[in-house]
Amino acid sequence: MNGFDGFVTSGFASLPCPDSSIATGGRGWPLGPTAPALGVLAIFSSTPGRAYGERDVEFAVELAQRASIAIDNAQLYREAKHAVRLHEDVLAVVSHDLRNPLSTITLTIQRLLRKASQQPHELVRSYELIYRSSKHMRRLIEELLEVANLQTGQLVLQREKVSLSKLIREAVEMFEPVAQQKEVRLVLPAPLTDDQLTCDPDRVVRVLANLIGNAIKFTPAGGLVELLAEQNGEEACVRVRDTGPGIAPGERSRLFEQYWKGVRTGRTGMGLGLYIARGIVEAHDGRIWVESDPPHGSTFGFTIPLQAKLAASAEPTT
């Protein structure tokens, strides 16, 4: 160790710092940038009369500084993990507590809408607004719960054999009114010869809905959103292609991160949709990706294996 017989870390912060020239015997350097010190790096010699030169002292000081930074970073990391866990716990509790009153609101509005013919037009419009808002809130709550399930590895897939074309049609029908209102053309894929796959249909529809909804959102009026489906060996592959502005290279690697929101527009959101889509696809042992060539639009694609082990359908993902 270039003259050091040994060094130990100590919890005592009262040892003096050496001067800039020569140090003999045991000496210590405080660990931490501020008082009180996190600890002390103490250096001792087992050789009587052992003297430490200036280079030895410089080495010890540098070592103490680096150890201080490492300890400080470890403490910050622990605090950050604790804060994230508290955040996740709050989301889970709030989400569960909101579901029951929201369900009551939605059911009440549905009953009122069934009697819409007996109500004034303005009142019916208010009912419809409340109903749309309640559906939006329910989607947000479901996203929060899905995130909690993904983070804890408790995402349970309810697999069954279904038609991929049926799932695509179901997702497209949800967005046809939005596409028409925005004057975006929505094109379905050509039917597959054999499109049966074993999956959790509700969650695959959620993935499709997220990709279709994003494509319509970022495609200008007069643009095109096209769905493509094909069978590649033992897996089904679905692509959603749009004629929007595209995605900058620096954003693509972070699109599927939790809470990440791109800068393509000023629209707001929680930044959970693609994160959840990735979690669902990967839980099915599939892949999800994005391709883009600004300003010529983007293509999001994902794969789902045609067959899966049904025994795994009731097991939480890990």
C-alpha positions in Angstrom: 0.0 0.0 0.0 3.0 2.3 -0.6 4.1 2.6 3.0 0.7 1.9 4.8 0.8 -1.0 7.2 -3.0 -0.9 7.5 -6.1 1.3 7.8 -9.5 0.9 9.4 -12.7 2.9 9.4 -13.8 4.1 12.8 -17.1 5.5 14.1 -15.3 8.2 16.1 -15.2 11.6 14.5 -12.9 13.3 17.1 -9.6 12.3 15.7 -7.5 15.3 14.5 -6.7 15.9 10.9 -2.9 15.8 10.1 -1.0 18.8 8.9 0.2 19.0 5.3 3.6 17.6 5.9 4.4 14.6 8.1 2.1 12.4 10.2 3.2 9.8 12.7 1.2 7.2 14.7 -2.5 7.0 14.3 -4.4 9.7 12.4 -8.0 10.0 11.2 -9.9 11.9 8.5 -13.6 12.7 8.9 -16.0 11.0 6.5 -18.6 13.3 5.1 -18.7 16.8 3.7 -20.5 18.4 6.7 -20.7 18.1 10.4 -21.5 15.9 12.1 -19.2 13.5 10.3 -20.5 10.2 9.1 -17.4 8.5 10.5 -13.6 8.5 10.4 -11.0 6.9 8.2 -8.3 6.1 10.7 -4.8 4.9 9.7 -2.5 3.1 12.1 1.0 1.5 11.9 2.1 -1.6 13.6 5.7 -0.6 13.2 7.2 1.6 16.0 8.3 5.0 14.8 6.5 4.6 11.5 6.2 8.0 9.8 3.8 8.9 7.0 5.0 11.3 4.3 3.1 13.9 2.4 2.2 11.5 -0.4 0.8 9.1 2.2 -1.4 11.8 3.6 -2.6 12.9 0.2 -3.6 9.4 -0.6 -5.5 9.0 2.7 -7.3 12.3 2.2 -8.3 11.3 -1.3 -9.5 7.9 0.0 -11.5 9.5 2.7 -13.2 11.9 0.2 -14.1 9.1 -2.1 -15.5 7.0 0.8 -17.5 10.0 1.9 -19.1 10.4 -1.5 -19.9 6.6 -1.7 -21.5 6.7 1.8 -23.5 9.8 1.0 -24.7 8.3 -2.3 -25.8 5.1 -0.5 -27.8 7.1 2.0 -29.4 9.2 -0.8 -30.3 6.0 -2.7 -31.9 4.5 0.4 -33.9 7.6 1.0 -35.0 7.7 -2.6 -36.1 4.0 -2.5 -38.1 4.8 0.7 -39.8 7.7 -1.0 -40.7 5.7 -4.0 -42.1 2.9 -1.9 -44.3 5.5 0.1 -45.4 6.9 -3.3 -46.4 3.4 -4.5 -48.3 2.6 -1.3 -50.2 5.9 -1.5 -51.2 5.2 -5.1 -52.4 1.7 -4.3 -54.5 2.8 -1.3 -56.0 5.8 -3.0 -56.8 3.7 -6.1 -58.6 1.1 -4.1 -60.5 3.7 -2.0 -61.7 5.6 -5.1 -63.1 2.6 -7.0 -66.3 2.1 -4.9 -67.6 5.7 -4.9 -66.7 6.0 -8.6 -68.6 2.8 -9.4 -71.6 4.3 -7.6 -71.4 7.5 -9.7 -71.1 5.6 -12.9 -74.0 3.3 -12.2 -76.2 6.2 -11.2 -75.4 8.1 -14.4 -76.1 5.1 -16.5 -79.5 4.7 -15.0 -80.2 8.4 -15.6 -79.1 8.1 -19.2 -81.5 5.2 -19.8 -84.3 7.7 -19.0 -82.7 10.4 -21.2 -85.8 10.7 -23.4 -87.7 12.1 -20.5 -85.1 14.7 -19.6 -84.3 18.2 -21.0 -81.5 18.3 -23.6 -79.1 20.3 -21.5 -79.5 18.0 -18.6 -78.8 15.0 -20.8 -75.6 16.6 -22.0 -74.6 17.1 -18.4 -75.2 13.4 -17.7 -73.1 12.4 -20.7 -70.3 14.7 -19.5 -70.3 13.1 -16.0 -70.4 9.7 -17.6 -67.4 10.3 -19.8 -65.5 11.9 -16.9 -66.2 8.9 -14.7 -65.0 6.5 -17.4 -61.8 8.6 -17.7 -61.3 8.5 -13.9 -61.8 4.7 -13.9 -59.2 4.3 -16.6 -56.7 6.3 -14.5 -57.5 4.2 -11.4 -57.0 1.0 -13.4 -53.6 2.3 -14.6 -52.5 3.0 -11.1 -53.5 -0.4 -9.9 -51.9 -2.0 -12.9 -48.6 -0.2 -12.1 -48.8 -1.4 -8.5 -49.3 -5.0 -9.7 -46.3 -4.7 -12.1 -44.0 -3.2 -9.5 -44.8 -6.0 -7.0 -44.8 -8.8 -9.5 -48.5 -9.5 -8.8 -49.8 -9.1 -12.3 -52.1 -12.2 -12.8 -52.9 -13.1 -16.3 -56.3 -14.7 -17.1 -55.4 -16.6 -20.2 -57.8 -18.0 -22.7 -57.8 -18.9 -26.4 -59.1 -16.0 -28.5 -59.1 -14.5 -32.0 -56.5 -11.8 -32.5 -58.7 -10.2 -35.1 -61.5 -10.0 -32.6 -59.3 -8.2 -30.1 -58.1 -5.8 -32.7 -61.7 -5.0 -33.8 -62.7 -4.4 -30.2 -59.9 -2.0 -29.6 -60.5 -0.1 -32.9 -64.2 0.3 -32.2 -63.3 2.1 -29.0 -61.5 4.8 -31.0 -63.5 5.1 -34.2 -65.6 8.0 -32.8 -62.3 9.8 -31.7 -60.7 9.2 -35.1 -63.8 10.5 -37.0 -63.9 13.6 -34.9 -60.3 14.3 -35.5 -60.6 13.4 -39.2 -58.0 10.6 -38.9 -58.4 7.5 -41.1 -58.3 4.3 -39.1 -57.4 1.2 -41.2 -57.8 -2.4 -39.9 -55.4 -5.1 -40.9 -56.2 -7.9 -43.4 -57.6 -10.9 -41.6 -55.2 -13.7 -40.7 -55.7 -17.3 -41.8 -55.2 -18.6 -38.3 -55.2 -15.9 -35.6 -55.9 -17.9 -32.5 -53.7 -17.2 -29.6 -53.6 -17.9 -25.8 -53.5 -14.7 -23.8 -55.3 -12.4 -21.3 -57.7 -10.8 -23.8 -58.6 -7.8 -21.6 -55.0 -6.8 -21.1 -54.0 -7.3 -24.8 -56.9 -5.0 -25.7 -55.5 -2.5 -23.2 -52.1 -2.7 -25.0 -53.9 -2.2 -28.4 -56.0 0.7 -27.0 -53.0 2.5 -25.7 -51.1 2.2 -29.0 -54.1 3.2 -31.1 -55.0 6.0 -28.8 -51.5 7.5 -28.9 -51.3 7.1 -32.6 -54.6 9.1 -33.1 -53.5 11.7 -30.5 -50.3 12.5 -32.4 -51.6 12.2 -35.9 -52.9 15.5 -37.5 -56.2 15.8 -39.3 -56.2 14.1 -42.6 -53.6 11.6 -41.4 -53.6 7.8 -41.2 -53.4 5.3 -38.4 -53.0 1.8 -39.8 -52.9 -1.6 -38.0 -50.9 -4.5 -39.3 -51.1 -8.1 -38.1 -49.1 -11.1 -39.1 -48.0 -14.5 -37.8 -44.2 -14.9 -37.4 -43.5 -18.5 -36.6 -44.8 -19.2 -33.1 -45.9 -15.7 -32.3 -48.4 -13.1 -33.5 -47.1 -9.6 -34.4 -49.2 -6.5 -34.3 -48.0 -3.0 -35.5 -49.7 0.3 -35.2 -48.4 2.8 -37.8 -49.2 6.5 -37.9 -48.4 9.5 -40.0 -47.7 11.9 -37.1 -44.5 13.9 -36.5 -42.4 11.0 -35.4 -40.3 10.6 -32.2 -36.8 12.0 -31.7 -34.1 9.4 -31.3 -33.3 10.7 -27.8 -36.8 10.0 -26.6 -37.3 6.5 -28.0 -35.1 4.7 -25.4 -37.2 6.2 -22.6 -40.7 5.9 -24.0 -41.5 2.7 -22.0 -40.2 4.1 -18.7 -42.6 4.8 -15.8 -43.9 8.4 -15.7 -41.9 9.3 -18.8 -43.7 11.9 -20.9 -42.3 13.0 -24.3 -42.0 16.6 -25.6 -43.8 16.1 -28.9 -46.8 18.2 -27.7 -48.0 20.1 -24.7 -50.5 17.4 -23.8 -50.4 16.1 -20.2 -50.7 12.7 -18.7 -49.2 10.4 -16.1 -46.8 8.8 -18.5 -47.9 5.3 -17.5 -49.6 3.9 -20.7 -46.5 2.6 -22.5 -45.0 1.4 -19.2 -48.1 -0.7 -18.5 -48.2 -1.9 -22.2 -44.6 -3.1 -21.9 -45.3 -4.9 -18.6 -48.3 -6.7 -20.1 -46.5 -7.7 -23.2 -43.5 -9.0 -21.3 -45.7 -10.9 -18.9 -47.0 -12.7 -22.0 -43.3 -13.5 -22.9 -43.6 -11.0 -25.8 -41.7 -8.0 -27.0 -42.6 -4.4 -27.6 -40.7 -1.7 -29.6 -40.9 1.5 -31.5 -39.6 2.6 -34.9 -39.7 6.2 -36.1 -38.3 8.4 -38.8 -39.2 12.0 -38.0 -41.1 13.7 -39.5 -42.6 10.6 -41.3 -44.5 9.0 -38.4 -43.9 6.2 -36.0 -44.6 2.5 -35.8 -45.2 0.7 -32.5 -45.1 -3.1 -32.6 -45.5 -6.0 -30.2 -45.5 -9.8 -30.2 -47.5 -12.3 -28.3 -46.7 -16.1 -28.4 -49.5 -18.0 -30.0 -49.4 -20.7 -27.3 -48.6 -20.3 -23.6 -48.5 -22.6 -20.6 -52.0 -22.5 -19.2 -50.6 -23.6 -15.8 -48.9 -20.2 -15.6 -52.1 -18.2 -16.1 -52.9 -18.1 -12.4 -49.4 -17.3 -11.2 -48.2 -13.8 -10.5 -45.6 -12.5 -12.8 -42.1 -12.0 -11.5 
